[in-house]
Amino acid sequence: MTPAAINLHQRRVLIVDDSGDTTELLTYVLERCGAIVAAATATREALNILQSWVPDIIVSDFAMPDDGTSIAARAKELEIPAIAITGRASPEEQRGIIATRLKRPPAAIS
């Protein structure tokens, strides 16, 4: 399936990841699908964006070094659905992220 086959017409997406490469890639793909994307590479930057712009969904690395779980907590306060992504998270960190925001654990990828 090509990105053009997925229609996210005018959906607002906030991408948060401390890896600039990840935010750049996700921004590129989602914009090609029609989404309006804001991206942040730090928790504080994402929280500042959320003060003036409300996305339809947040795609975030909640295990970022600068306390990405506060993004999950803010998403919960604003009742914004969120997708957790990470390249690293211990089982304890995963449980903490899930307890903060997610309703069920994500599938583990080995």
MILUM-548494 format. One line per 4 residues: number of its first residue (from 1); their letters; for each residue x, y, z of N, C-alpha, C. Coordinates in steps of 0.1 Angstrom, whole numbers. Layout:
! MILUM-548494
NUM = a = X Y Z X Y Z X Y Z ~ ...
END
This chain:
! MILUM-548494
1 = mtpa = 9 -12 0 0 0 0 9 12 0 ~ 7 21 -9 15 34 -10 8 44 -1 ~ 17 54 4 11 65 12 -1 72 6 ~ -1 73 -7 -12 80 -14 -25 73 -13
5 = ainl = -24 60 -10 -36 51 -9 -43 53 5 ~ -36 60 14 -41 62 27 -45 77 28 ~ -58 80 31 -63 93 31 -64 98 45 ~ -56 107 50 -57 114 63 -60 128 61
9 = hqrr = -68 131 51 -71 145 47 -74 154 59 ~ -65 164 60 -67 174 71 -67 169 85 ~ -63 157 87 -62 152 101 -49 158 107 ~ -50 163 119 -39 170 126 -32 159 134
13 = vliv = -18 158 132 -10 148 139 2 155 145 ~ 4 152 158 16 157 165 25 145 166 ~ 37 147 161 47 136 162 58 141 172 ~ 62 133 181 72 136 191 82 125 192
17 = ddsg = 94 128 189 105 118 191 118 125 192 ~ 127 121 200 140 128 202 149 125 190 ~ 145 116 181 153 114 169 147 122 158 ~ 155 132 153 151 140 142 148 132 130
21 = dtte = 156 121 128 153 113 116 139 107 116 ~ 135 102 128 122 96 130 111 107 127 ~ 112 118 133 102 129 131 102 133 117 ~ 113 134 110 113 138 96 107 127 87
25 = llty = 110 114 90 104 104 82 88 103 84 ~ 84 103 97 70 103 99 62 115 94 ~ 68 126 95 63 139 89 61 137 74 ~ 71 132 67 71 131 53 59 121 49
29 = vler = 59 110 55 49 99 52 35 105 54 ~ 33 110 66 19 115 70 14 126 62 ~ 23 136 58 20 147 49 16 142 36 ~ 23 132 31 19 126 18 6 119 18
33 = cgai = 1 116 30 -12 110 31 -23 120 34 ~ -19 133 34 -28 144 36 -30 149 50 ~ -22 145 59 -22 150 73 -16 163 74 ~ -20 171 84 -14 183 88 -5 179 100
37 = vaaa = 8 181 99 17 176 109 25 187 116 ~ 26 185 129 35 193 137 44 183 144 ~ 57 187 144 67 177 150 75 184 160 ~ 79 176 170 88 181 181 98 170 184
41 = tatr = 110 175 188 120 166 192 124 166 207 ~ 115 173 214 117 174 229 103 175 236 ~ 102 170 248 90 170 255 85 185 257 ~ 93 194 261 89 208 264 84 214 251
45 = ealn = 90 211 239 86 216 227 72 211 223 ~ 69 198 226 56 192 223 46 198 232 ~ 49 200 245 39 206 254 36 220 250 ~ 46 228 245 43 241 240 34 241 228
49 = ilqs = 36 232 219 27 231 207 13 228 212 ~ 11 220 222 -2 216 227 -9 228 234 ~ -2 238 237 -9 250 243 -17 258 233 ~ -13 257 220 -19 265 210 -25 257 198
53 = wvpd = -23 244 198 -27 236 186 -31 223 192 ~ -43 218 188 -48 206 193 -49 196 181 ~ -41 185 182 -41 175 172 -52 165 173 ~ -55 158 163 -65 147 163 -59 135 170
57 = iivs = -46 134 169 -38 122 174 -24 126 177 ~ -18 120 187 -4 122 190 4 108 187 ~ 15 109 180 23 98 178 36 102 185 ~ 39 95 196 51 99 205 59 88 210
61 = dfam = 72 91 212 81 83 219 79 87 234 ~ 72 79 241 69 83 255 81 79 264 ~ 91 72 259 103 68 266 115 77 263 ~ 112 90 260 123 99 256 131 102 269
65 = pddg = 144 106 267 152 109 279 147 121 288 ~ 139 130 282 134 141 289 120 140 294 ~ 116 128 298 103 125 304 92 126 294 ~ 92 118 284 81 117 275 67 113 281
69 = tsia = 67 107 293 55 103 298 46 115 302 ~ 52 127 303 44 139 306 35 142 293 ~ 40 138 281 32 140 269 20 131 270 ~ 22 119 275 11 109 276 0 115 286
73 = arak = 5 120 297 -4 126 307 -12 137 301 ~ -5 146 294 -12 157 288 -23 153 277 ~ -19 143 269 -28 137 260 -41 132 267 ~ -39 126 278 -50 120 286 -59 132 291
77 = elei = -53 142 296 -60 154 301 -69 160 290 ~ -63 161 278 -70 167 266 -79 157 259 ~ -79 145 263 -86 134 256 -83 132 242 ~ -69 133 239 -64 131 226 -59 117 225
81 = paia = -63 109 215 -58 96 213 -43 96 211 ~ -35 87 215 -21 87 214 -16 73 210 ~ -5 73 202 1 61 198 16 61 203 ~ 20 51 211 33 51 217 43 44 207
85 = itgr = 54 51 204 65 45 197 78 46 204 ~ 86 37 203 100 39 209 109 28 204 ~ 122 32 204 132 23 200 138 16 212 ~ 135 21 223 140 16 236 131 18 247
89 = aspe = 128 8 254 120 9 267 121 -4 274 ~ 125 -3 287 126 -15 295 111 -20 298 ~ 110 -32 302 96 -37 306 90 -28 316 ~ 98 -23 326 92 -14 336 88 -1 330
93 = eqrg = 96 5 321 92 17 314 79 15 306 ~ 78 4 299 66 0 291 54 0 300 ~ 55 -6 312 43 -7 321 40 7 326 ~ 49 16 328 47 29 333 40 37 322
97 = iiat = 44 36 310 37 43 298 23 38 297 ~ 21 25 298 8 19 296 -1 24 308 ~ 4 25 320 -4 29 331 -8 44 330 ~ 1 52 323 -2 66 322 -12 69 312
101 = rlkr = -12 61 300 -21 66 289 -28 54 282 ~ -21 44 279 -27 34 270 -36 24 278 ~ -46 19 271 -56 10 277 -51 -4 277 ~ -43 -8 267 -38 -22 266 -24 -21 261
105 = ppaa = -16 -31 265 -2 -31 261 0 -33 246 ~ 9 -26 240 12 -28 225 18 -42 223 ~ 17 -47 211 24 -60 208 39 -58 209 ~ 46 -67 214 60 -66 215 66 -70 201
109 = is = 76 -63 197 83 -65 184 97 -70 188 ~ 100 -81 184 114 -86 187 123 -84 175
END
